[in-house]
Each structure stands twice: as structure tokens, then as C-alpha cells.
Amino acid sequence: MKLCCNDSSARLKQHQFPTNFYDGVCLKESDEFSISIDVSEEISALRSRQRHLDWRRRGALDKLIDLKGTVFDLDNCMDYFLEFLGSEIGQNSGSIRVFCRVRPLIPTSNLKTKSLVTVEQEKITVQSVGIKKEFIIDRVFHQESTQEDVFLEVKPILRSALDGHNVCILSYGQTGTGKTYTMEGTDGKLGIVPRAIQELFSHASEDISSTYSFSISMLEVYLGSLRDLLAPRQPLFRHNECSTASNISILATKSSAVELEGLTDVSIPDLKKANQCLTRITIKRHGATEEISKLWLIDLGGSERLLKTGASGLTMDEGKAINLSLSALGDVIAALRRKRSHVPYRNSKLTQILSDSLGDGSKVLMVVHISPSQEDVSETVCSLSFAERARSIKSNKDVSEDLKILKQQRLAGLDKEICDTEQELKYVNEQIRKSEISLEQKKKLSSSTYQGLSDEKGSPRSTLVVGQIDATESPQATEKPKSRLSNGPVPHFMSSTACSRHRHNAVSHSVSIKLRLTNSVTRYPTELSGSQSLSYSSCKNAARARSVAFSSSVSRLKHLPVKSDQINISSNSIDSTAASAPKRRESFGSRPVQRAPLHQHRRRMSSLT
Ligand SMILES: Nc1ncnc2c1ncn2[C@@H]1O[C@H](COP(=O)(O)OP(=O)(O)OP(=O)(O)O)[C@@H](O)[C@H]1O
């Protein structure tokens, strides 16, 4: 399949080789070289098509996710919508989507078991004595919704993480409403985390243009301090006790990316080991450039009000700390939604850590969990109010039917564009694979023909041809054939003349260029790498044990997935508006980024507060 022509290859192809040069040793290969160049050209064209398709797919996916997460409001929203549709594909405005999942009613003899909520696809109504409230959410999952239903909506955002965006999936809600069930699931009903890992590995294995490596970190925010759940345990003085204390610093980079210095980061070497792993993944994509992105999978602490729990002492402090984090998170999301110039990231550790994964270019998904039972009605209303605030649109400003239809049509169009592009990409990838095999075979054939002819003849001239091809690679090597010629048992008349040597050099140089050209066709093996690895069942167990050891009395604030990596550091404050709009190609922003070396000038974010 010829798609376009690479100029330099075309020019090289025009080189003609005489058929009887140097006893025909070299020249019988000209056809081979020509064929090799054809194949190289084809691969080059296919790669260019592959890049174009990948760019189109990414753009359509960005647009799809952003459009799904866009809330249209007020009477003039049609204009805004049309403007949005007309905007450039791939502009990466970032998106925040809010889902609600209703836990099935758990019937017990003590509780009133009547469900108080009625749901539609994007609307949820809570009705109780003296209360009737409606909330508009991006997507509502009813009590019978399965783990598959939820994951289907999560899938596109994972693809974004592979494309280099920072992604944040947060599980929010009152204790016992199913946050962990949604994130982790049970043995037979896997949740988002194990499915996400499966999905990442599956995509990574299909993408022949890049190699990927994944790593994991586990973090807990407890009473405002950070705990590394994968750090080696430090024995304490008292028998059978271990310390989980760790020294994690939050560092801000010039591009407002966040690094958690000192946090353990463990490679995920393969799906088998990763299948049981809990959370938070760092994705490194090694292609034409290197991109690093973070996928945060966060199971937040229970959101219940302290008055209701009647907590006191340490439990009270823990509850307060959780509420502070959650309210800071709500403020940040609301500010981002309203496109405020100031985003209050610095109000909690949680929002500081997530500052490069919540703003522009990032994809955020919050799943708010509620209970349908009468007993929990006030908590349910609180959680839904939080969800609505994150969406920043009030329920009574409903979107017109026309607009809904238009949005659905556009989403369907983008979906189709992604599917079609992916199909073509598959085809192109397959063609590249075949062409590379063919090129490899031709190269092998060509070099064995050289070798055969060279051995057959045993002629110093044929040796010279091969020798001089090598000689173009390094200056020292040029000495060898010369000395062999001058010292060897070859009669003087058989030695090359100055003229023939000149001619030969010219040809061997061309040959060398061609060889380099074919050699330079980069192959991208579909492999997943990992330098350091741990079994993820052990990660999970270690993290759990550490979390429990750290605070056996409370399990409110859950694991906070985090990744740390080497990035550029600057003196910029994380609370700047730039944090919400990381620049493309800067290291560790939420847009696809290129990796950059560690910069020396670091500033501790914790010291800024
Ligand atoms: N959608 C659901 N379908 C079936 N069972 C569910 C669902 N949601 C929650 N459950 C069940 O409800 C119970 C409480 O769920 P879970 O532990 O996930 O809540 P949680 O919000 O994580 O609580 P906590 O804050 O205490 O960790 C579990 O037994 C879980 O299996």
C-alpha cells in the first residue's frame, strides 16, 4: 500500500548502479537495494499515516470526553454549544464528569427499606417526608447497574491516560455506599482498578508504534500527613511493631507538574502480576517522544457529617481531616468548572498532590455513591449537592431537548470517527509489521549474497568492496584493506587504480547510505517493560497491612494513589493559575508530555504553605 512518498527515499531510489562494477560483486545487489528502498519508503509512508491517524484518534477522543463532560446552561447555551463543536479538534480543554451510583438497598429488620430515590439516565430525584429534590448528573447508575456498565463509561478516559493525559478517577460518598465496591469490586465482580489495568495492558500490546511501562505507588493521607504504603517497613523498638512513617515531599515544577519526592514507585511488569493490584498507575509511553502520564484511582474517605457519627477524640480529628480534604476538593473542582482564574489547590494535601491532574488537559471522573435508604436521606442529599456543585449547574436549569439531540448526534459522530480511525490504524500497523518482516528478510538475503560471493571469489577486490562498506562506518577501519592490499600476495596489476578506487568509494558510500537507511527503519516491539517489580498481591497486602498498622482505629481516609517521577522543578507556586493549564510538551503536565531531565532547582511545596 503506497500512501505517500518520502522525498529523501525517492531521491535515493534514483541512484543507478552499473551492472559490471568490480567484477560484478556489488552490482548484482542493486536490485536488492532498490527493493529494500521501496520497502523502506513504504514503511516510512505507513508510519507517517500511522502518526496522522493516531493524532486524529486522539483529537476525536479528547473532543468526545470533553463534550461528554461539558454542561450547557442558560438560554444561550445553543450558541456556546455550536461554538464548542466548531472548535479545533484536540484543543484539550480538560474535562470533569460526575457520575452517581446508587447502592442496592440492603434490607435489614431494623431499617426502613423503602428506596427514596428514583433515577433517570442523567437525573436523580430524592423524595422523603417534606423533601423533594432533583439533581442533574452526567450519568446515573441505578441499583441494578453492573460493574461492566460502570466500566464502559470509564474506558475512554483510560485511553486518554495512554495518550499522555493525567487522569483522575475519584470515588466519593458516605461510608458503606459502595466506593470500594466500585473501585476494587469483589472476586467475581471486578471493579474499575483491575479492569483498568487489564485495559491498559491490552491497548499497550496492540500499539506497535510505542512501548509502554507501568508503575504503581500507594499513598495515604492521614491527618494531613502523607504515608507511603509501599515503603519498606522500619522496625520500632517495641516488639512486633513497624513504622510506616515516610518522608514524602510535595514538589512543584516549573510547568506546575507535581512530584512526590521519596514515594516508592514499583514497576508493573505484566498483566498476570498486575491483575490483583490495587491502584494508581504511572504510564510511560516510549514512542517518537517519551510521554509520561499519571492515572489516579482514588477511594476517598467516607463523607458523612461528624455530628451524625457522634465521633470524639482521634476519630473526631480524623473525620475533620477527611471533611477538610473533601471540601477543598469540592472547591477546586468548582473553581475549575467555573474557569476561575484562581484555583485553591493549596487548601489541602489532597488537592496539592492532585493539582496537575485536575486542571486543563486532565480528565477527571468523580463517581459519587449514595444509599437509597430512608435512614441515609440527609447524607444522600449532601453527597448529591456535592456532585452538583462539582458540575456547577443547578438542576432547574435543564438543557433543552434540541440541544440534547444535537449533543447525542455529535457524540455518535465522534464515536464513529474513533472506531473508523482505530480500524484503519490496525490495518496500517499490520502493514508496517509485514513490511518490516519483508525488509528484514531482504536485508538478510542481501548480506548472505554478499558473503557468498565474497567467499566464492576469494578475491581481494571483492574483499575490498565489503571492507570499504564497513570502512565507511569508522575511520580506523579504512586502514585495514589498504594494508592488506599493499602487503598481500596480490600482483600489482590486480590492485585497484586510483581511478577505480575513487569510483568504488563513490559507490560504496551510496551503498552505505542505503544500508543505513534500511537499518534506520525503527522497529517498535510490542513489549511491556519494567525494571523493578513486585507482585501486586503483595503490594496490596503490604499497603493494607501498613495502613492498618498506621491507624488501626480508623479506616476512613483511603489509599490515595500517587506517582512520582523525575521531572523538571521550578520555583513556581503550585497555587498559580498555571497549575490548571499545564503546557503541552512540558514534563509531567496533564497534557501529553515529553520527558525532561531532572532540574536542580526544587522548591518544596509543603514549605510554601
Ligand atoms: N452496587 C453494589 N452492588 C452490590 N453490592 C454493593 C454495591 N455497592 C456496595 N455494595 C456492598 O455494600 C457493602 C459496602 O460497600 P463498600 O465497602 O464498597 O462501601 P464503602 O463506601 O467503600 O465503605 P467504606 O467507606 O466503609 O469503605 C459491601 O458489602 C459491598 O459489597
The ligand as an SDF file (V2000), in Angstrom:
LIG
                    3D

 31 33  0  0  0  0  0  0  0  0999 V2000
  -23.5060   -1.6780   43.5920 N   0  0  0  0  0  0  0  0  0  0  0  0
  -23.3990   -2.6450   44.5020 C   0  0  0  0  0  0  0  0  0  0  0  0
  -23.8240   -3.8730   44.2320 N   0  0  0  0  0  0  0  0  0  0  0  0
  -23.7100   -4.8670   45.1540 C   0  0  0  0  0  0  0  0  0  0  0  0
  -23.1790   -4.6830   46.3790 N   0  0  0  0  0  0  0  0  0  0  0  0
  -22.7340   -3.4770   46.6910 C   0  0  0  0  0  0  0  0  0  0  0  0
  -22.8010   -2.3930   45.7800 C   0  0  0  0  0  0  0  0  0  0  0  0
  -22.2970   -1.3200   46.3810 N   0  0  0  0  0  0  0  0  0  0  0  0
  -21.8900   -1.7040   47.5950 C   0  0  0  0  0  0  0  0  0  0  0  0
  -22.1610   -2.9930   47.7920 N   0  0  0  0  0  0  0  0  0  0  0  0
  -21.8970   -3.7410   49.0150 C   0  0  0  0  0  0  0  0  0  0  0  0
  -22.1150   -2.8730   50.1090 O   0  0  0  0  0  0  0  0  0  0  0  0
  -21.1400   -3.0590   51.1220 C   0  0  0  0  0  0  0  0  0  0  0  0
  -20.3900   -1.7410   51.4190 C   0  0  0  0  0  0  0  0  0  0  0  0
  -19.6600   -1.3780   50.2590 O   0  0  0  0  0  0  0  0  0  0  0  0
  -18.2180   -0.7480   50.3250 P   0  0  0  0  0  0  0  0  0  0  0  0
  -17.3880   -1.3890   51.3540 O   0  0  0  0  0  0  0  0  0  0  0  0
  -17.7080   -0.7520   48.9460 O   0  0  0  0  0  0  0  0  0  0  0  0
  -18.5690    0.7170   50.8070 O   0  0  0  0  0  0  0  0  0  0  0  0
  -17.5640    1.9260   51.0350 P   0  0  0  0  0  0  0  0  0  0  0  0
  -18.2800    3.1420   50.6130 O   0  0  0  0  0  0  0  0  0  0  0  0
  -16.2650    1.6590   50.4250 O   0  0  0  0  0  0  0  0  0  0  0  0
  -17.4390    1.9180   52.6030 O   0  0  0  0  0  0  0  0  0  0  0  0
  -16.2230    2.4740   53.4950 P   0  0  0  0  0  0  0  0  0  0  0  0
  -16.2400    3.9440   53.3670 O   0  0  0  0  0  0  0  0  0  0  0  0
  -16.5670    1.9980   54.8660 O   0  0  0  0  0  0  0  0  0  0  0  0
  -15.0020    1.8300   52.9610 O   0  0  0  0  0  0  0  0  0  0  0  0
  -20.2070   -4.1350   50.6260 C   0  0  0  0  0  0  0  0  0  0  0  0
  -20.6050   -5.3680   51.1670 O   0  0  0  0  0  0  0  0  0  0  0  0
  -20.4420   -4.1390   49.1340 C   0  0  0  0  0  0  0  0  0  0  0  0
  -20.1600   -5.3970   48.5710 O   0  0  0  0  0  0  0  0  0  0  0  0
  1  2  1  0
  2  3  1  0
  2  7  2  0
  3  4  2  0
  4  5  1  0
  5  6  2  0
  6  7  1  0
  6 10  1  0
  7  8  1  0
  8  9  2  0
  9 10  1  0
 10 11  1  0
 11 12  1  0
 11 30  1  0
 12 13  1  0
 13 14  1  0
 13 28  1  0
 14 15  1  0
 15 16  1  0
 16 17  2  0
 16 18  1  0
 16 19  1  0
 19 20  1  0
 20 21  2  0
 20 22  1  0
 20 23  1  0
 23 24  1  0
 24 25  2  0
 24 26  1  0
 24 27  1  0
 28 29  1  0
 28 30  1  0
 30 31  1  0
M  END
$$$$
